[in-house]
Amino acid sequence: MKKSEKKILVCPLPWGIGHTTRMIPLIRKLIMTNHHVVFAGNSWQNELIKNEIKGIECIYFPGFTIRYSSFFPQFVIILLNYPLFVYHTIREHFILKRIIEKHNPDIVISDSRIGLWNKKIISVLVTHIIRVPFPRPFRFLENLTLPLSRAVINRFTYCFIPDFPGEINLSGRLSHWCRLPENTRYIGILSRFQGFPKPLSPSEKLAPTDISRREEDISYIYCTAIMSGPSPQKELLASKIKDILLKTGKNSVILSGNISSESIIQKEDNIQIINHLPEDEFAEIVGRSEIIISRSGYTTVMELFSLGRSAILIPTPGQPEQEYLAEYLSGKRWFIHLNQRNLSTNTMFELPDLTLPKFNASENEKLLNAALEELLKE
């Protein structure tokens, strides 16, 4: 390896798919600039990355995951698991120490794994959460978490925030309107679809007067539901949406979000249920769909924004981050916020007009390039 080339360890949190998939554009950028990337994750993370980035070196890094509840709010489960979270954060810190001794990386980039810093090498924390979100009745306490967040971030060489620095941003108060540590950098949004041509939406392919012809077109999709997030809430939402879509009788797709090396398609009346799709097919289906439904997970929001598509956002019940993001983005009239318990045919498809800001791909690229240039000069 040339002296100018860096060996970079990338290790995202295994809580859901999003932390892993949003590392893909970052990994591709590093590989394109001739750096050696080693991905560290658990079994399903390594399988996903190997399918998306051919030839990448992967090593096993165990991860702590939480089993959520269909009854208790998610923040209650997180609080109950907090001692385990602290234990695993400390454990991961020492696992990283052993990996550094064995693999000798120059840089470690961690998505939301706050224990992955080490004084011997350059360390980067990727997170959009500087102000930890609380349930709505307790949001007045959120600023009390800022000193702790700053202390954690200051353990790292840099903190990369995947968002824009100005008024047009996707994370709102989670990473804006507070004093940031000096080592934080906004890097633009991270999306697998950066560089993809924006897919034409159905309204762009056919004029509004051609609705009848649109529905006769076999390529037309009335609704695509993108399932993500923790079980069992993911499966509960998928079941509810499927019942509603069956009643419409219109061609629809449910992307179940289950990791697999191949796409498995099930057909049930007017609905196709697909476990997983390659990036290009995912983007095509999103572009062919009249309506998009998804959780308000931050990675999903970034990906939809990069494709120029708005959506109905249904936050995971009791998960403060997703509840806040859905409220914030619907307040800007960029997305629509619906609660899972209120879903019905009427609420889901009587939709107001939305205006999504244009995604400036070149400005987004400049932010990421500037942050990486500074990092790689260290």
C-alpha positions in Angstrom: 0.0 0.0 0.0 1.4 3.4 -1.0 2.2 5.9 1.8 -0.6 8.2 0.7 -3.2 5.4 0.9 -5.0 4.8 4.2 -6.3 1.6 5.7 -9.8 2.5 7.0 -12.0 0.4 9.2 -15.7 1.1 8.8 -18.0 -0.2 11.6 -21.7 0.8 11.8 -24.2 0.0 14.5 -26.3 -3.1 13.8 -29.6 -1.6 15.0 -31.6 -1.9 11.7 -30.4 -1.7 8.2 -30.0 2.0 7.9 -26.8 2.5 9.8 -25.2 0.0 7.5 -26.6 1.1 4.1 -25.7 4.8 4.7 -22.1 3.7 5.0 -22.2 2.5 1.3 -21.7 5.9 -0.4 -18.9 6.7 2.1 -17.1 3.4 1.5 -17.4 3.8 -2.3 -15.9 7.3 -2.1 -13.0 6.0 -0.1 -12.4 3.1 -2.5 -12.6 5.5 -5.5 -9.8 7.6 -4.0 -7.6 4.5 -3.7 -7.9 3.8 0.0 -8.2 0.3 1.5 -11.5 -0.2 3.3 -12.1 -3.0 5.8 -15.8 -3.4 6.8 -16.5 -4.7 10.3 -19.9 -5.9 11.2 -22.0 -8.9 12.3 -23.0 -11.7 9.9 -26.0 -10.0 8.2 -24.1 -6.7 7.9 -21.1 -8.3 6.2 -23.4 -10.2 3.8 -25.2 -7.0 2.8 -22.0 -5.1 2.2 -20.4 -8.0 0.2 -23.5 -8.0 -2.0 -23.3 -4.2 -2.6 -19.5 -3.7 -2.8 -17.8 -6.6 -4.6 -14.4 -7.7 -3.3 -14.5 -5.7 0.0 -12.7 -7.1 2.9 -15.0 -7.9 5.8 -14.2 -9.0 9.4 -16.6 -10.1 12.1 -17.4 -7.5 14.8 -20.2 -8.6 17.2 -22.9 -6.1 17.9 -25.5 -5.5 20.5 -29.2 -5.3 19.4 -32.4 -4.6 21.3 -35.5 -6.7 20.9 -38.4 -4.2 20.9 -41.9 -4.8 22.1 -45.3 -4.7 20.5 -46.8 -3.5 23.8 -44.4 -1.2 25.6 -43.2 2.1 24.0 -39.7 1.8 22.4 -38.1 4.4 24.7 -39.1 2.3 27.7 -37.3 -0.7 26.2 -34.3 1.4 25.5 -34.2 2.7 29.1 -34.5 -0.9 30.5 -31.6 -1.9 28.3 -29.5 1.1 29.1 -27.1 -0.9 31.5 -26.6 -3.5 28.7 -25.9 -0.6 26.2 -23.2 0.8 28.5 -21.6 -2.6 29.0 -21.5 -3.3 25.3 -20.1 0.2 24.6 -17.2 -0.5 26.9 -16.8 -4.0 25.5 -16.7 -2.7 21.9 -14.0 -0.2 22.9 -11.7 -3.1 23.9 -12.7 -5.2 20.9 -11.6 -2.3 18.7 -8.2 -2.2 20.6 -7.6 -5.9 19.6 -8.6 -5.2 16.0 -6.2 -2.3 15.8 -3.4 -4.6 17.1 -4.2 -7.2 14.5 -5.2 -5.2 11.4 -3.3 -2.0 12.0 -5.9 0.5 10.5 -5.0 4.2 10.1 -8.6 5.4 10.6 -11.8 4.0 12.2 -15.1 5.3 11.1 -18.0 4.4 13.4 -21.6 5.0 12.6 -23.3 5.6 16.0 -21.0 3.2 18.0 -19.8 5.6 20.6 -17.2 3.2 22.1 -15.2 3.0 18.9 -12.5 5.6 19.6 -8.8 5.0 20.3 -6.0 7.4 21.0 -3.6 5.5 18.8 -5.4 6.2 15.5 -7.8 8.7 13.9 -11.4 8.0 14.9 -14.6 9.4 13.3 -18.1 9.2 14.7 -21.0 9.4 12.2 -24.2 10.5 13.7 -27.2 12.9 13.1 -28.1 12.9 16.8 -26.3 15.6 18.8 -29.4 16.5 20.9 -30.8 13.2 22.1 -34.6 13.1 21.4 -37.1 12.5 24.3 -40.8 11.7 24.1 -42.9 14.8 23.5 -43.9 15.4 27.2 -40.2 15.4 28.2 -38.7 17.4 25.3 -37.9 20.2 27.6 -35.2 18.0 29.1 -33.4 17.4 25.8 -30.9 20.2 26.2 -29.6 18.5 29.4 -28.1 15.8 27.2 -26.0 18.2 25.2 -23.0 18.3 27.6 -22.9 14.4 27.6 -23.1 14.4 23.8 -20.3 16.9 23.5 -18.1 14.9 25.9 -18.7 11.7 23.8 -18.0 13.5 20.5 -14.8 15.1 21.9 -13.4 11.6 22.4 -13.2 11.3 18.6 -11.0 13.1 16.2 -14.0 14.1 14.1 -17.8 13.8 14.2 -19.5 13.7 10.8 -23.1 14.8 10.7 -24.9 13.4 7.6 -27.0 16.5 6.8 -26.9 20.0 5.4 -25.7 22.9 7.6 -28.4 25.5 6.6 -32.1 26.0 7.0 -32.8 23.2 4.4 -31.9 20.2 6.5 -33.4 16.9 7.3 -32.6 16.4 11.0 -33.9 19.6 12.5 -33.1 20.1 16.2 -31.4 16.7 16.4 -28.2 18.3 15.0 -29.0 22.0 14.5 -29.7 25.1 16.7 -27.2 24.1 19.4 -23.5 24.7 20.0 -21.6 22.0 18.2 -18.2 20.7 19.3 -15.3 22.1 17.2 -14.6 18.7 15.6 -18.0 18.3 14.0 -18.5 18.6 10.2 -21.7 18.5 8.2 -21.0 16.1 5.3 -24.3 16.3 3.3 -26.7 13.5 3.2 -25.5 9.9 2.8 -27.6 7.9 0.3 -26.9 4.8 -1.8 -28.5 6.7 -4.7 -26.1 9.6 -4.9 -25.1 9.8 -8.5 -28.2 7.9 -9.7 -30.4 9.8 -12.2 -33.6 10.9 -10.6 -36.3 8.4 -11.5 -39.4 9.8 -13.2 -42.4 9.7 -11.1 -45.8 8.4 -12.5 -47.0 12.0 -12.7 -44.0 12.9 -14.9 -44.4 9.9 -17.1 -48.0 10.4 -17.8 -50.1 13.5 -17.7 -52.8 13.8 -15.0 -55.5 13.4 -17.6 -54.1 9.9 -18.4 -55.0 8.3 -15.1 -57.0 5.5 -16.7 -54.1 4.7 -19.1 -51.7 5.0 -16.2 -53.5 2.2 -14.2 -53.6 0.0 -17.3 -49.8 0.3 -17.6 -48.2 -2.9 -16.2 -45.2 -0.9 -15.1 -47.4 1.4 -13.0 -47.3 0.9 -9.2 -50.0 2.5 -7.1 -48.2 2.2 -3.7 -44.8 1.0 -2.5 -44.4 0.4 1.2 -40.8 0.3 2.5 -40.6 -1.6 5.7 -37.7 -1.0 8.0 -36.9 -0.7 11.7 -37.1 -3.1 14.6 -39.3 -6.2 15.0 -42.0 -6.8 15.9 -43.3 -3.3 15.0 -42.0 -3.7 11.4 -44.2 -6.8 10.9 -47.2 -5.3 12.6 -47.1 -2.3 10.2 -46.5 -4.5 7.2 -49.6 -6.6 8.0 -51.8 -3.5 8.5 -50.6 -1.9 5.3 -51.1 -5.1 3.3 -54.8 -5.3 4.5 -55.4 -1.8 3.3 -53.7 -2.3 0.0 -55.6 -5.5 -0.7 -58.8 -3.5 -0.5 -57.7 -1.0 -3.1 -57.2 -3.8 -5.7 -54.4 -1.7 -7.3 -50.9 -2.9 -8.2 -48.7 -2.4 -5.1 -45.4 -3.5 -3.6 -44.3 -4.2 0.0 -40.5 -4.2 0.5 -40.2 -6.2 3.7 -36.6 -5.2 4.5 -35.4 -8.7 5.3 -31.8 -9.2 4.4 -31.0 -11.9 1.9 -28.5 -12.5 -0.9 -31.3 -12.8 -3.4 -34.7 -11.2 -4.0 -37.6 -13.4 -3.0 -41.0 -12.3 -4.4 -44.3 -13.4 -3.1 -47.6 -12.5 -4.9 -50.8 -12.0 -3.0 -53.7 -10.8 -5.2 -52.6 -7.2 -6.2 -49.6 -7.1 -4.0 -46.0 -8.2 -4.5 -44.0 -8.7 -1.3 -40.3 -8.5 -1.9 -37.7 -9.2 0.8 -34.8 -7.2 -0.7 -33.8 -5.4 -3.9 -30.5 -4.3 -5.5 -30.1 -0.5 -5.5 -31.0 0.1 -9.2 -34.2 -2.0 -8.9 -35.2 -0.3 -5.6 -34.8 3.2 -7.3 -36.8 2.1 -10.3 -39.7 0.8 -8.1 -39.7 4.0 -6.1 -39.8 6.1 -9.3 -42.7 4.0 -10.7 -44.9 4.4 -7.6 -47.7 6.9 -7.2 -47.5 6.7 -3.4 -44.6 5.8 -1.0 -45.1 4.7 2.6 -42.2 4.2 5.0 -41.0 4.5 8.5 -39.4 7.9 9.4 -36.0 6.3 9.9 -33.3 8.9 9.0 -31.5 6.8 6.4 -34.8 6.1 4.6 -35.6 9.8 4.6 -32.1 10.7 3.2 -32.5 8.1 0.4 -36.0 9.3 -0.6 -34.8 12.9 -0.5 -31.9 12.0 -2.8 -34.4 10.4 -5.3 -36.7 13.4 -5.2 -39.6 11.5 -3.7 -41.8 12.4 -0.8 -43.6 9.8 1.3 -46.1 9.1 4.0 -44.0 8.7 7.2 -45.2 6.4 9.9 -42.9 6.5 12.9 -42.2 3.4 15.0 -44.6 3.9 18.0 -42.8 5.1 21.1 -39.5 5.8 19.2 -38.8 9.5 19.9 -36.3 10.1 17.1 -38.7 8.8 14.4 -41.7 10.6 16.0 -39.8 13.9 16.0 -38.5 13.5 12.4 -42.0 12.8 11.1 -43.4 15.8 12.8 -40.5 18.1 11.7 -40.6 17.0 8.0 -44.3 17.2 7.8 -44.3 20.6 9.4 -42.1 21.7 6.4 -44.7 20.1 4.0 -41.9 17.9 2.6 -43.4 14.6 3.9 -46.7 13.5 5.5 -46.9 12.2 9.1 -49.4 9.5 10.0 -49.6 7.5 13.3 -49.7 3.8 13.0 -52.8 3.4 15.1 -54.7 5.8 12.8 -54.0 4.0 9.5 -57.0 3.5 7.3 -57.8 3.7 3.6 -59.0 7.2 4.0 -56.1 8.6 6.0 -53.5 6.9 3.9 -54.6 8.1 0.5 -56.3 11.5 1.0 -53.0 13.4 0.6 -52.2 17.1 0.5 -49.9 18.6 -2.0 -46.2 18.6 -1.0 -43.2 20.5 -2.2 -39.9 18.7 -1.6 -36.8 20.9 -2.0 -34.5 20.1 -4.9 -31.6 17.9 -4.0 -28.4 19.7 -4.9 -26.1 16.8 -5.7 -23.1 18.9 -6.4 -23.3 20.9 -3.2 -23.8 17.6 -1.3 -20.7 16.2 -2.9 -18.6 19.2 -2.0 -19.5 18.8 1.7 -18.5 15.2 1.7 -15.3 15.8 -0.3 -14.2 18.7 2.0 -14.7 16.5 5.2 -12.9 13.5 3.7 -10.0 15.7 2.4 -9.5 17.1 5.9 -9.7 13.7 7.5 -7.3 12.0 5.1 -4.7 14.8 5.6 -4.4 13.9 9.3 
